[in-house]
Amino acid sequence: MYIMKRTKIIDLLRGELVGQQVLVKGWVRTRRGNKAVSFVALNDGSIIHNLQIVLDLAKFSPEELTLITTGASLSVVGTLVASQGQGQTVELQAERVEVLGAADPTTYPLQKKGHSLEFLREIAHLRPRTNTFGAIYRMRHHMAMAIHSFFHERGFFYVHTPLITASDAEGAGQMFQVTTLDLENLPRTEEGAVDYKEDFFARPTSLTVSGQLEGEMAAMALGAIYTFGPTFRAENSNTPRHLAEFWMIEPEVAFLEIEENMDLAEDFIKYCVQWALDHCMEDLTFLSEHYDKELIERLRFVLAQPFKRMTYTEGIEILEAAVAAGHKFEFPIYWGADMASEHERYLVEEHFQRPVIVTDYPKEIKSFYMKLNEDGKTVRGMDVLFPKIGEIIGGSEREADYDKLLQRAQEVGVPEKDIWWYLDSRRYGTAPHSGFGLGFERLLLFVTGMANIRDVIPFPRTPRSAEF
């Protein structure tokens, strides 16, 4: 018995199968027509465009036709023909239609009308069926492929670092605790503290904020590695740029100093942007038309010239001069302050009009593991700043000296007992090394033109929100 194989819509739209009988499956986006013929827009997720299915109503029973409504899934056999109408090059003359799954038209929430992004977040389980989120999720896939491709081509090794950790890589304390203890009946020590020896790991543990520290250990053996996985921050922030659960890409490279680290970061982000232009143009065109008309131009703008490189001190001087000339910032700016997004975007969008890499930050506003400069006041940190986003990459040359690293950890309150293994790498064959972190969703914000980070991850996790 011959079983016809399904053909994806992306392949049918190439027009190479015109005149042949094909099988297509997908979901109904719309249905229109008259008493003699119906036109069904079918989409299977393989491409943003729909395939038009032409139904000669005389060939189908009223019972079959009643079930062909927006949201229903169909299996259609028919002949692919050149289209006579506008809007598509080919269409399918249906011969057999099977409704695989009906959708109640009175309750299905994705009818043919405009839906706000806020409303679609409330039905995140269905929003992938919209053109917008189909485009975003396809681009999310392509950006992941670009990341793996970039590092693989350059001899990096992909390393999996733990999601459960007993150390706070950032030293900020904004971590989700992991425990199996009965919160209604916590075991106590004689002093009255929680007795973590009774917990699963026999010590306090949390979800990781970064795979960097473990990644450095791998780089000290393999030379060049990267991590790409979920990270977690228990920061009570409801801004359009923050999530409690997000994905991070973190390369670590032995024998790499800060200048080469900046080169790597610039090459990496340009590679990803070029990949989006090369592989996602149909989705980019849709997102540009509907959400951000400057999107494609801005992507090309990033590729067009070298990133500007400058020190934190130079950046502060530019921002202070802007304030003196009458520019208004919401947050104050002075040497020693952590730049806010508005300051970063001013440098990128107004002053230099290109991406900027800022280096040599005050040690007080950066993590303990960054290499101290000879001035004793600044560290070899680097942030890559982008239009519309602000900081998109943060990195540094890591402190390779045992005594200096231990001193900085003590200064910021990171217990030696929690990072003894990290310090060990500075005792046994230490070497200069560098790395950086890129928030995957920040990259997706840039390449999709979306304004809210909750719209570039399938099921966003934010304060007081863990639906779905």
C-alpha positions as CSV (number, residue, x, y, z in Angstrom):
1,M,0.0,0.0,0.0
2,Y,1.4,3.4,-1.0
3,I,1.4,6.0,1.7
4,M,1.9,9.6,0.4
5,K,4.5,11.6,2.3
6,R,3.7,15.0,3.6
7,T,5.4,18.0,2.0
8,K,6.1,21.1,4.0
9,I,4.7,24.4,2.9
10,I,8.1,26.0,2.6
11,D,8.9,23.4,-0.1
12,L,5.6,23.7,-1.9
13,L,6.0,27.5,-2.2
14,R,9.2,27.1,-4.2
15,G,6.9,26.1,-7.1
16,E,9.0,23.1,-8.1
17,L,6.1,20.6,-7.6
18,V,3.5,22.4,-9.8
19,G,1.3,19.9,-11.5
20,Q,1.9,17.1,-9.0
21,Q,-0.4,15.6,-6.4
22,V,0.9,16.4,-2.9
23,L,-0.1,16.0,0.8
24,V,0.1,19.0,3.1
25,K,-0.8,19.4,6.7
26,G,-1.2,22.5,8.8
27,W,-3.5,24.9,10.7
28,V,-6.1,27.1,9.2
29,R,-5.3,30.8,9.5
30,T,-8.3,32.1,7.6
31,R,-11.1,30.9,5.4
32,R,-13.0,33.1,2.9
33,G,-15.0,32.6,-0.3
34,N,-18.5,32.4,-1.7
35,K,-21.2,29.7,-2.3
36,A,-19.1,27.9,-4.9
37,V,-15.6,28.0,-3.7
38,S,-13.6,28.6,-0.4
39,F,-10.1,29.8,0.0
40,V,-8.3,28.5,3.1
41,A,-5.0,30.0,4.2
42,L,-3.0,27.0,5.7
43,N,0.2,27.4,7.7
44,D,2.5,24.6,9.1
45,G,5.1,26.7,10.8
46,S,7.9,26.0,8.3
47,I,7.7,29.5,6.8
48,I,5.8,32.7,7.6
49,H,3.8,32.5,4.4
50,N,0.6,30.5,4.0
51,L,-0.4,28.1,1.3
52,Q,-3.8,28.8,-0.3
53,I,-6.1,25.8,-0.4
54,V,-8.9,26.0,-3.0
55,L,-12.0,24.1,-2.1
56,D,-14.6,23.4,-4.7
57,L,-17.6,23.3,-2.4
58,A,-19.5,20.9,-4.7
59,K,-16.9,18.2,-3.9
60,F,-17.3,18.3,-0.1
61,S,-20.1,17.6,2.3
62,P,-21.5,20.5,4.5
63,E,-20.5,18.5,7.6
64,E,-16.8,18.5,6.4
65,L,-16.9,22.2,5.5
66,T,-18.4,23.2,8.9
67,L,-15.3,22.0,10.7
68,I,-12.9,24.0,8.5
69,T,-12.6,27.1,10.7
70,T,-9.7,29.3,12.0
71,G,-7.4,27.2,14.2
72,A,-8.4,23.8,12.9
73,S,-5.7,21.4,11.8
74,L,-6.1,19.8,8.3
75,S,-4.7,17.1,6.1
76,V,-5.1,18.0,2.5
77,V,-4.4,16.0,-0.7
78,G,-4.6,17.9,-4.0
79,T,-2.8,19.2,-7.0
80,L,-0.4,22.0,-6.8
81,V,-1.1,24.6,-9.5
82,A,0.2,28.0,-10.5
83,S,-2.1,30.6,-8.8
84,Q,-4.1,33.0,-10.9
85,G,-4.8,35.3,-7.9
86,Q,-2.7,37.9,-6.2
87,G,-0.6,37.3,-3.1
88,Q,0.7,33.8,-3.9
89,T,2.5,32.1,-6.8
90,V,1.0,28.6,-6.2
91,E,-2.1,27.2,-4.7
92,L,-3.5,23.7,-3.9
93,Q,-6.6,22.5,-5.6
94,A,-8.0,20.3,-2.9
95,E,-9.2,16.8,-3.7
96,R,-9.4,15.3,-0.2
97,V,-9.6,17.1,3.1
98,E,-9.4,15.5,6.6
99,V,-10.0,17.6,9.7
100,L,-7.4,16.3,12.2
101,G,-8.5,18.6,15.0
102,A,-11.4,21.0,15.1
103,A,-11.2,24.4,16.8
104,D,-14.4,25.9,18.3
105,P,-14.8,29.2,16.5
106,T,-16.8,30.7,19.3
107,T,-13.9,30.3,21.8
108,Y,-10.7,30.1,19.8
109,P,-8.9,33.3,20.8
110,L,-6.9,33.9,17.6
111,Q,-9.4,35.1,15.2
112,K,-8.6,37.3,12.1
113,K,-8.0,40.6,13.8
114,G,-5.2,42.4,15.5
115,H,-4.1,41.2,18.9
116,S,-1.9,43.2,21.2
117,L,1.4,41.7,22.4
118,E,0.1,42.1,26.0
119,F,-3.0,40.0,25.2
120,L,-0.8,37.4,23.5
121,R,1.4,37.0,26.6
122,E,-1.8,35.9,28.4
123,I,-2.2,33.1,26.0
124,A,1.5,32.2,25.5
125,H,0.5,28.6,24.8
126,L,-1.3,29.7,21.6
127,R,0.8,32.7,20.5
128,P,3.3,30.6,18.5
129,R,0.5,30.2,16.0
130,T,0.5,33.9,15.1
131,N,2.7,35.3,12.3
132,T,4.6,37.4,14.8
133,F,5.6,34.6,17.2
134,G,6.2,32.1,14.4
135,A,8.8,34.5,13.0
136,I,10.4,35.1,16.5
137,Y,10.7,31.4,17.3
138,R,12.2,30.6,13.9
139,M,14.7,33.3,14.4
140,R,15.4,32.1,17.9
141,H,16.3,28.7,16.4
142,H,18.5,30.4,13.7
143,M,20.4,32.5,16.3
144,A,21.1,29.3,18.3
145,M,22.4,27.6,15.2
146,A,24.6,30.7,14.4
147,I,26.1,30.6,17.9
148,H,27.0,26.9,17.7
149,S,28.3,27.4,14.2
150,F,30.5,30.4,15.1
151,F,32.3,28.6,18.0
152,H,32.5,25.3,16.2
153,E,34.2,26.9,13.2
154,R,36.8,28.4,15.5
155,G,37.7,25.3,17.4
156,F,35.8,26.0,20.6
157,F,34.3,23.1,22.6
158,Y,30.7,23.2,23.9
159,V,30.7,22.6,27.7
160,H,27.7,21.9,29.9
161,T,28.0,23.6,33.3
162,P,25.7,22.9,36.3
163,L,22.4,24.5,36.8
164,I,22.5,23.8,40.6
165,T,25.4,25.5,42.4
166,A,26.7,26.4,45.8
167,S,28.5,29.5,44.6
168,D,27.3,33.0,43.5
169,A,29.3,33.8,40.4
170,E,28.2,37.4,40.4
171,G,28.4,38.0,44.1
172,A,25.1,39.8,44.0
173,G,23.1,37.3,46.1
174,Q,20.0,37.4,43.7
175,M,19.6,33.6,43.4
176,F,16.8,31.1,43.6
177,Q,17.3,28.6,46.4
178,V,17.1,24.9,45.6
179,T,16.0,22.7,48.5
180,T,14.1,19.5,49.4
181,L,13.5,20.6,53.0
182,D,9.9,20.7,54.3
183,L,9.4,24.5,54.4
184,E,6.5,23.9,56.9
185,N,8.8,22.0,59.3
186,L,12.4,23.1,58.8
187,P,15.2,21.2,60.7
188,R,17.1,23.4,63.0
189,T,20.6,23.4,64.6
190,E,21.1,23.9,68.3
191,E,21.6,27.6,67.5
192,G,18.2,27.8,65.8
193,A,19.5,28.2,62.2
194,V,18.3,26.0,59.3
195,D,20.2,22.7,59.4
196,Y,21.2,22.3,55.8
197,K,23.0,19.1,56.6
198,E,19.5,17.6,56.3
199,D,19.0,19.0,52.8
200,F,19.6,17.0,49.6
201,F,23.1,18.4,49.0
202,A,23.8,18.9,52.7
203,R,24.5,22.6,52.1
204,P,22.6,25.7,50.7
205,T,22.3,25.5,46.9
206,S,20.8,27.7,44.3
207,L,20.0,27.9,40.6
208,T,23.0,29.3,38.7
209,V,23.4,32.9,37.6
210,S,26.2,32.0,35.3
211,G,28.3,29.1,34.0
212,Q,31.4,31.2,33.9
213,L,33.3,29.9,36.9
214,E,33.0,26.3,35.8
215,G,33.6,27.4,32.2
216,E,37.0,28.8,33.2
217,M,38.0,25.4,34.6
218,A,37.3,23.8,31.3
219,A,39.2,26.5,29.4
220,M,42.2,25.8,31.6
221,A,42.3,22.3,30.0
222,L,40.7,22.6,26.6
223,G,41.9,26.1,25.6
224,A,38.7,27.5,24.2
225,I,35.2,26.6,25.4
226,Y,31.7,28.1,25.4
227,T,28.6,27.4,27.5
228,F,25.0,28.0,26.2
229,G,22.3,27.3,28.7
230,P,19.6,28.6,31.0
231,T,20.5,30.9,33.9
232,F,18.4,32.4,36.7
233,R,18.3,35.7,38.5
234,A,15.9,36.4,41.5
235,E,15.9,40.1,40.7
236,N,12.6,41.7,41.4
237,S,12.6,43.7,38.2
238,N,9.7,44.2,35.9
239,T,11.5,46.1,33.1
240,P,11.2,45.2,29.4
241,R,14.8,44.0,29.5
242,H,14.8,41.6,32.5
243,L,13.7,38.0,33.0
244,A,14.1,35.6,35.9
245,E,15.0,32.8,33.6
246,F,17.0,33.4,30.5
247,W,19.7,31.8,28.3
248,M,23.4,32.8,28.3
249,I,26.3,32.2,26.0
250,E,29.6,32.4,27.8
251,P,32.9,31.7,26.0
252,E,36.1,31.3,28.0
253,V,39.5,31.3,26.3
254,A,42.9,30.5,27.8
255,F,45.9,32.8,26.8
256,L,43.4,35.5,25.7
257,E,43.9,39.1,26.9
258,I,41.4,41.9,26.9
259,E,42.1,43.3,23.4
260,E,41.7,39.9,21.8
261,N,38.5,39.4,23.9
262,M,37.1,42.5,22.4
263,D,37.9,41.2,19.0
264,L,36.2,37.9,19.7
265,A,33.0,39.7,21.0
266,E,32.8,42.0,18.0
267,D,33.4,39.1,15.5
268,F,30.8,37.0,17.3
269,I,28.0,39.5,17.4
270,K,28.6,40.5,13.7
271,Y,28.5,36.8,12.7
272,C,25.1,36.4,14.4
273,V,23.7,39.5,12.8
274,Q,24.9,38.4,9.4
275,W,23.4,35.0,9.9
276,A,20.0,36.6,10.6
277,L,20.3,38.6,7.4
278,D,21.3,35.5,5.4
279,H,18.8,33.0,6.8
280,C,15.8,34.9,8.2
281,M,15.0,37.6,5.6
282,E,11.3,36.6,5.2
283,D,10.7,36.8,8.9
284,L,12.8,40.0,9.3
285,T,10.8,41.6,6.5
286,F,7.5,40.8,8.3
287,L,8.8,42.0,11.7
288,S,10.2,45.2,10.0
289,E,6.9,45.9,8.3
290,H,4.8,45.4,11.5
291,Y,7.0,46.4,14.4
292,D,10.2,48.2,13.6
293,K,10.6,49.8,10.2
294,E,14.3,50.5,10.8
295,L,15.1,46.9,11.8
296,I,16.9,45.6,8.7
297,E,18.7,48.9,8.2
298,R,19.9,48.8,11.8
299,L,21.2,45.2,11.4
300,R,23.2,46.3,8.4
301,F,24.4,49.4,10.3
302,V,26.1,47.1,12.9
303,L,28.0,45.3,10.2
304,A,29.1,48.4,8.4
305,Q,31.9,49.6,10.6
306,P,34.2,48.7,13.5
307,F,32.9,49.1,17.0
308,K,34.2,52.2,18.8
309,R,36.4,51.2,21.7
310,M,36.9,53.6,24.7
311,T,37.5,53.5,28.4
312,Y,34.9,54.0,31.0
313,T,36.6,57.3,32.1
314,E,36.3,58.6,28.5
315,G,32.6,57.6,28.4
316,I,31.9,59.4,31.7
317,E,33.6,62.6,30.4
318,I,31.4,62.5,27.3
319,L,28.3,62.0,29.3
320,E,29.2,64.8,31.8
321,A,29.8,67.1,28.9
322,A,26.4,66.2,27.5
323,V,24.8,67.1,30.8
324,A,26.7,70.4,30.9
325,A,25.4,71.1,27.4
326,G,21.8,70.6,28.6
327,H,21.1,66.9,27.9
328,K,18.7,65.5,30.5
329,F,19.3,62.0,31.9
330,E,16.9,60.4,34.4
331,F,19.8,58.9,36.4
332,P,22.9,60.9,37.6
333,I,26.2,60.2,36.0
334,Y,29.6,60.6,37.6
335,W,32.9,58.7,37.8
336,G,32.2,55.6,39.8
337,A,28.5,55.3,38.8
338,D,27.3,52.3,36.9
339,M,26.1,53.5,33.6
340,A,22.3,53.1,33.1
341,S,20.8,52.0,29.8
342,E,20.0,55.6,28.9
343,H,23.7,56.5,29.2
344,E,24.8,53.6,27.2
345,R,22.4,54.3,24.4
346,Y,23.4,58.0,24.3
347,L,27.0,56.9,23.6
348,V,25.9,54.5,20.9
349,E,23.0,56.3,19.2
350,E,23.8,59.9,19.6
351,H,27.5,60.5,20.2
352,F,29.3,57.8,18.2
353,Q,26.4,56.5,16.1
354,R,27.8,53.0,16.1
355,P,28.2,50.1,18.6
356,V,30.7,50.9,21.5
357,I,32.9,48.7,23.6
358,V,33.6,50.3,27.0
359,T,36.6,49.0,29.0
360,D,38.4,49.7,32.3
361,Y,35.5,50.1,34.7
362,P,35.9,51.0,38.4
363,K,36.5,47.9,40.4
364,E,33.7,48.7,42.8
365,I,31.0,48.2,40.2
366,K,32.4,45.0,38.7
367,S,32.7,41.4,39.8
368,F,35.5,40.1,41.9
369,Y,37.1,37.9,39.2
370,M,38.0,40.7,36.8
371,K,41.7,41.5,36.4
372,L,42.9,44.5,38.3
373,N,44.7,47.2,36.3
374,E,48.0,48.7,37.4
375,D,46.2,51.8,38.7
376,G,44.6,49.7,41.4
377,K,41.3,51.5,40.8
378,T,40.0,49.9,37.5
379,V,39.6,46.4,36.1
380,R,39.9,45.0,32.6
381,G,36.2,44.6,32.2
382,M,34.4,45.3,28.9
383,D,30.8,45.9,27.9
384,V,29.5,45.9,24.3
385,L,26.8,48.5,23.9
386,F,24.2,48.4,21.1
387,P,21.5,50.7,19.8
388,K,18.1,50.3,21.4
389,I,19.5,47.7,23.9
390,G,22.4,49.2,25.8
391,E,24.6,46.5,27.2
392,I,24.4,43.3,25.1
393,I,27.7,41.7,26.1
394,G,29.6,41.9,29.4
395,G,33.0,40.4,29.8
396,S,36.6,40.8,31.1
397,E,40.1,39.5,31.3
398,R,39.9,37.3,34.4
399,E,42.2,37.8,37.4
400,A,44.9,35.1,37.0
401,D,46.9,36.0,40.2
402,Y,45.9,33.9,43.2
403,D,46.6,36.5,45.9
404,K,44.8,39.3,44.1
405,L,41.8,37.1,43.3
406,L,41.5,36.0,46.9
407,Q,41.8,39.6,48.2
408,R,39.0,40.8,45.8
409,A,36.8,37.9,46.8
410,Q,37.3,38.8,50.5
411,E,36.6,42.5,49.8
412,V,33.2,41.8,48.2
413,G,32.2,39.1,50.7
414,V,32.5,35.9,48.6
415,P,33.4,33.2,51.1
416,E,36.7,31.4,50.3
417,K,35.1,28.1,51.3
418,D,32.6,28.4,48.4
419,I,35.2,29.1,45.7
420,W,38.2,27.1,46.9
421,W,38.1,25.1,43.7
422,Y,38.0,28.3,41.6
423,L,41.0,29.7,43.5
424,D,42.9,26.3,42.9
425,S,43.1,27.0,39.2
426,R,45.3,30.0,40.0
427,R,47.6,27.8,42.1
428,Y,48.2,25.1,39.4
429,G,49.3,26.3,36.0
430,T,47.5,29.7,36.0
431,A,47.4,31.6,32.7
432,P,46.0,34.8,31.3
433,H,42.4,34.1,30.2
434,S,39.3,36.0,29.2
435,G,35.6,35.6,28.4
436,F,32.3,37.2,28.2
437,G,28.6,36.6,28.5
438,L,25.8,37.4,26.0
439,G,22.2,37.2,27.1
440,F,20.5,35.2,24.3
441,E,17.3,37.1,24.7
442,R,19.1,40.5,24.5
443,L,20.5,39.4,21.2
444,L,17.0,38.3,20.1
445,L,15.6,41.7,21.1
446,F,18.1,43.3,18.8
447,V,17.7,41.0,15.8
448,T,13.8,40.9,15.9
449,G,13.2,44.5,16.7
450,M,10.8,43.6,19.6
451,A,10.6,46.0,22.5
452,N,9.9,43.6,25.4
453,I,12.1,40.7,26.3
454,R,9.0,38.7,27.3
455,D,8.2,38.4,23.6
456,V,11.4,36.6,22.5
457,I,11.2,33.6,24.9
458,P,8.4,31.1,24.6
459,F,7.2,31.1,28.2
460,P,8.7,34.1,30.1
461,R,9.4,33.8,33.8
462,T,9.1,37.2,35.6
463,P,8.2,38.3,39.2
464,R,4.8,36.9,40.2
465,S,4.5,35.2,36.9
466,A,5.2,31.5,36.2
467,E,2.1,30.6,34.1
468,F,2.2,27.8,31.6
